[in-house]
Amino acid sequence: MKKVFAVLFILLIIGAGYIYYTIYIPVDSNDTQNISFVIDRGSGVNKIASELKEKDLIKSKAGFYGYVRLNGFDTKIAAGKYILNKSMNIPEVLETIMTPTLSETVVTIQEGLTISDIDDKLTELKLIKDGEFETAVKQFDEYEKYNFLDRRKIENLEFPLEGYLYPDTYHVATIDFDNERLIEKMLDNFDIKFATVKDLFDAQDKSMHDIITMASILQREVRTEKDLNIVAGILWKRLDSGWHIGADATILYATKKKNIDVEDLDIDSPYNTRLYVGMPPGPISNPDIEHIKASITPKNSDYWYYLTTLDTGEVIYARDNNEHNLNKAKYLY
């Protein structure tokens, strides 16, 4: 019997030592290199443990899971992006990911979103109250910092920075979120991205404001990359020839709807490019660099008309109005 107790005691000691080792001894006490770790909203302890193990930030998934459950920490872990390293043990990792002030929220701004759309996204993420981002855009007054912004042309628009808030993934503070800081990040990003096409821009004679406005229309009108330059060529040709641009996307920007109705075609708005000749007052979305580049480098063609199929997004071209009407009957009705 004594031998049995002795074996059990040894096993207990070994087990306690292993538990201590997996929880309190870091993966590498000498490795302090920062590692970004993202916790998505709704992630459970098991998923978090698995992802920490995959990044080699903990020794044991089971050790992490057990320590969290035993101490009731599972409801205290906050979603966001954290900076961790391999010199942290499990209690230190948890101390970080349970401190919301140390977290960041990952915000993905898709191509073609408007400023109102961005406000909706930030509101949904509970970073702001509805309308706060829109207000920050309207109150923006740092034009001198960004030479690509033409203050005279944009400051009186409803949303002056529309078109220039570059769509991308941003990491922002979950606590003490700052609208102005996000705006600054997005404008800085626009500056970086635009630098890749600046030589092309300098080689042509259109203004930055018109280029970005056209790019924003392309972003909402065309889904297929292969068609961007051709449609850009059609729209610039219409503009240069004194035609109506005739882009439904500009009308939708004015109505703030997802779909266009027949009565919307006659709405009295400078964004109604079926009613008014010339460019709308400003961009109607925030385009990515591919659409900006297409706006700068349009492709000449014999086409004057196009439509986008409702199902696949394929662009169908026509040389005259009769051919266009046939295409509409075939692909849209």
C-alpha positions in Angstrom: 0.0 0.0 0.0 2.9 2.4 0.9 4.3 1.8 -2.6 1.0 2.7 -4.2 0.8 5.9 -2.2 4.4 6.7 -3.1 3.7 6.2 -6.8 0.6 8.4 -6.5 2.5 11.0 -4.7 5.3 11.0 -7.3 2.7 11.3 -10.1 1.0 14.1 -8.2 4.3 15.9 -8.0 5.0 15.3 -11.6 1.5 16.5 -12.6 1.8 19.6 -10.5 5.2 20.3 -11.9 3.9 19.9 -15.5 1.0 22.2 -14.8 3.3 24.8 -13.3 5.6 24.5 -16.2 2.9 24.9 -18.9 1.2 27.9 -17.1 4.0 29.8 -15.5 7.0 29.2 -17.7 6.9 31.1 -21.0 7.7 29.6 -24.4 10.9 31.5 -24.6 11.9 34.0 -21.8 14.5 35.6 -24.1 12.2 36.2 -27.0 10.6 39.6 -26.6 9.7 40.2 -30.3 6.2 41.6 -30.7 3.6 39.3 -32.2 0.2 40.7 -33.2 -2.7 38.6 -31.9 -6.3 39.2 -32.9 -9.3 38.0 -31.0 -12.5 38.2 -33.0 -15.8 39.1 -31.4 -17.6 35.9 -30.2 -14.4 33.8 -30.0 -14.6 31.1 -27.4 -11.8 30.1 -25.0 -11.1 26.9 -27.0 -10.5 28.9 -30.2 -8.4 31.5 -28.5 -6.3 28.7 -26.9 -5.8 27.0 -30.3 -4.7 30.2 -32.0 -2.3 31.1 -29.2 -0.8 27.7 -29.5 -0.6 28.0 -33.3 1.4 31.2 -32.9 3.6 29.5 -30.3 2.6 32.0 -27.6 1.7 29.3 -25.0 3.1 25.9 -24.2 -0.2 24.1 -23.8 -3.7 24.7 -25.2 -5.1 22.6 -22.3 -3.1 24.5 -19.7 -4.5 27.8 -21.0 -8.0 26.5 -21.2 -7.9 25.0 -17.7 -6.3 28.1 -16.2 -9.0 30.4 -17.7 -11.9 28.2 -16.7 -10.6 27.6 -13.2 -10.2 31.3 -12.5 -13.4 32.4 -14.3 -11.6 34.5 -16.8 -13.6 33.3 -19.9 -16.0 36.2 -19.8 -13.3 38.8 -19.2 -11.3 38.3 -22.4 -11.9 41.3 -24.7 -12.1 41.2 -28.5 -9.4 43.2 -30.3 -5.8 43.2 -31.5 -3.1 42.7 -28.9 0.7 42.8 -28.9 2.1 39.7 -27.2 5.4 37.9 -27.1 6.9 34.5 -26.3 8.5 35.7 -23.0 5.0 36.0 -21.5 3.6 33.2 -19.5 -0.1 32.4 -19.5 -1.1 34.8 -16.6 0.7 37.6 -18.4 -0.9 36.8 -21.7 -4.3 36.8 -20.0 -3.5 40.1 -18.2 -3.0 41.7 -21.6 -6.0 40.2 -23.4 -8.3 41.0 -20.5 -7.3 44.7 -20.5 -9.5 46.4 -23.1 -7.4 49.6 -23.0 -4.6 47.5 -24.5 -6.7 46.1 -27.3 -7.3 47.3 -30.8 -10.3 46.6 -33.0 -9.7 45.4 -36.6 -11.9 47.6 -38.9 -12.1 46.5 -42.6 -13.3 49.3 -44.9 -14.3 47.6 -48.2 -13.7 49.3 -51.5 -16.6 51.5 -52.6 -18.0 52.3 -49.2 -19.3 55.8 -48.7 -18.6 57.9 -45.6 -22.1 57.1 -44.4 -21.3 53.4 -44.9 -18.2 53.7 -42.8 -20.1 55.5 -40.1 -22.6 52.6 -40.1 -19.8 50.1 -39.8 -18.1 51.9 -36.9 -21.5 52.1 -35.2 -22.1 48.4 -35.6 -18.7 47.7 -34.1 -19.8 49.9 -31.1 -16.8 52.1 -31.6 -19.0 55.2 -32.0 -22.5 56.5 -31.7 -24.4 56.8 -35.0 -23.3 59.9 -36.9 -20.1 60.7 -35.0 -17.8 59.7 -37.9 -19.9 61.8 -40.4 -19.6 64.7 -38.0 -15.8 64.3 -37.7 -15.5 64.3 -41.5 -17.6 67.5 -41.8 -15.5 69.2 -39.1 -12.2 68.2 -40.8 -9.8 71.2 -41.2 -6.4 69.8 -41.8 -6.3 70.4 -45.5 -2.8 71.9 -45.5 -1.4 68.5 -44.4 -2.6 66.8 -47.6 -1.6 68.3 -50.9 -4.0 66.0 -52.9 -7.0 67.6 -51.3 -8.5 70.6 -53.2 -10.1 72.5 -50.4 -12.0 74.9 -52.7 -13.7 72.0 -54.5 -14.5 69.7 -51.6 -15.0 71.7 -48.3 -18.6 72.6 -49.1 -19.7 69.1 -50.1 -21.9 67.2 -47.6 -18.9 64.9 -46.8 -15.7 66.8 -47.9 -13.4 63.8 -47.7 -15.6 61.4 -49.7 -13.3 59.6 -52.2 -10.1 60.1 -50.2 -10.5 57.8 -47.2 -8.7 54.8 -48.5 -10.4 51.5 -48.2 -8.2 49.0 -46.3 -8.0 47.2 -42.9 -7.2 49.4 -40.0 -6.4 48.6 -36.3 -7.9 51.2 -34.0 -8.2 51.6 -30.3 -11.2 49.7 -28.9 -11.3 52.0 -25.9 -11.0 55.7 -26.5 -11.6 55.3 -30.3 -10.7 58.5 -32.1 -12.5 59.4 -35.3 -9.9 62.0 -36.2 -7.1 59.5 -35.8 -8.8 57.0 -38.2 -9.4 59.8 -40.7 -5.7 60.7 -40.5 -4.7 57.0 -41.0 -7.0 56.7 -44.1 -5.7 59.9 -45.7 -2.1 58.9 -45.0 -2.9 55.6 -46.7 -4.4 57.3 -49.7 -1.2 59.3 -50.0 0.9 56.2 -50.0 -1.2 54.3 -52.4 -1.6 57.2 -54.8 2.2 57.6 -55.0 2.3 54.3 -57.0 0.3 55.9 -59.8 1.6 59.5 -59.5 3.7 59.3 -62.6 0.7 58.2 -64.6 -1.3 61.0 -63.1 1.3 63.6 -63.9 1.4 62.5 -67.5 -2.3 63.5 -68.1 -4.2 66.8 -67.8 -7.2 66.0 -65.6 -7.4 67.3 -62.0 -7.1 65.1 -58.9 -10.7 65.9 -58.0 -12.0 64.7 -61.4 -9.8 61.6 -61.4 -11.0 60.5 -57.9 -14.6 61.4 -58.8 -14.5 59.2 -61.9 -12.7 56.4 -60.0 -15.5 56.5 -57.4 -18.1 56.1 -60.2 -16.2 53.2 -61.7 -16.0 51.6 -58.2 -19.8 51.5 -57.9 -20.5 50.8 -61.6 -18.1 48.0 -62.6 -17.4 44.7 -60.8 -14.9 43.1 -63.2 -11.3 44.3 -63.3 -10.9 43.6 -67.0 -13.6 46.2 -67.9 -12.4 49.1 -65.8 -10.3 50.9 -68.4 -12.9 50.4 -71.1 -15.7 51.8 -69.0 -13.4 54.6 -67.9 -12.9 55.4 -71.6 -16.6 55.4 -72.3 -17.4 57.8 -69.4 -14.5 60.2 -70.1 -15.6 60.2 -73.8 -19.2 61.0 -72.9 -17.9 63.8 -70.6 -15.6 65.3 -73.2 -18.3 65.1 -75.9 -20.8 67.0 -73.8 -23.0 64.0 -73.2 -24.6 63.0 -69.9 -22.4 60.6 -68.0 -25.6 58.7 -67.3 -24.3 56.6 -64.3 -27.0 55.2 -62.1 -24.5 55.0 -59.2 -24.4 58.8 -58.9 -28.2 58.9 -58.6 -28.1 56.2 -55.8 -25.6 58.4 -54.0 -28.1 61.2 -54.0 -31.0 59.1 -52.9 -29.0 57.0 -50.4 -30.8 53.9 -51.7 -29.5 50.5 -52.7 -31.7 50.2 -55.8 -32.9 52.8 -58.3 -36.6 53.5 -59.1 -38.0 55.1 -62.2 -38.9 58.2 -60.3 -35.3 58.5 -59.1 -34.2 59.2 -62.7 -35.8 62.7 -62.5 -34.5 63.7 -59.1 -33.3 67.2 -59.1 -29.8 66.7 -57.8 -26.3 67.7 -59.2 -25.5 64.0 -58.6 -28.1 63.0 -61.2 -25.8 62.5 -64.2 -28.8 61.5 -66.3 -30.3 64.9 -65.8 -27.3 67.2 -65.6 -24.3 67.3 -68.0 -20.8 67.1 -66.5 -19.2 65.6 -63.4 -21.2 65.3 -60.2 -19.9 67.7 -57.5 -17.6 65.1 -56.0 -16.8 61.4 -55.5 -19.6 59.0 -54.6 -17.6 56.4 -52.9 -14.0 55.7 -51.6 -12.3 53.8 -54.5 -9.2 51.6 -54.4 -6.0 52.1 -56.3 -7.1 49.8 -59.2 -10.1 52.0 -59.9 -8.1 55.1 -59.5 -5.5 53.8 -62.0 -8.2 52.9 -64.5 -9.6 56.5 -64.2 -6.1 57.8 -65.0 -5.6 55.4 -67.9 -8.8 55.0 -69.8 -9.0 52.8 -72.9 -10.3 54.0 -76.2 -13.0 51.9 -77.9 -15.9 52.2 -80.3 -18.4 51.8 -77.5 -20.6 54.6 -76.1 -22.9 52.5 -73.9 -22.5 49.7 -71.4 -24.5 47.8 -68.8 -23.7 45.4 -66.0 -25.6 42.1 -65.8 -27.5 41.6 -62.6 -26.3 38.1 -61.9 -22.7 37.8 -62.9 -21.7 41.4 -63.1 -20.5 41.0 -66.7 -20.2 44.2 -68.7 -22.1 44.3 -72.0 -21.1 47.0 -74.5 -22.9 48.8 -77.3 -21.9 51.2 -80.0 -25.2 53.0 -80.3 -28.5 53.4 -78.4 -30.4 50.8 -80.5 -27.8 48.2 -79.7 -27.9 49.2 -76.1 -31.7 48.9 -75.9 -31.4 45.4 -77.3 -28.8 44.5 -74.7 -31.1 45.9 -71.9 -34.0 43.8 -73.2 -31.8 40.7 -73.3 -29.8 41.1 -70.0 -31.9 43.2 -67.7 -35.5 42.4 -68.2 
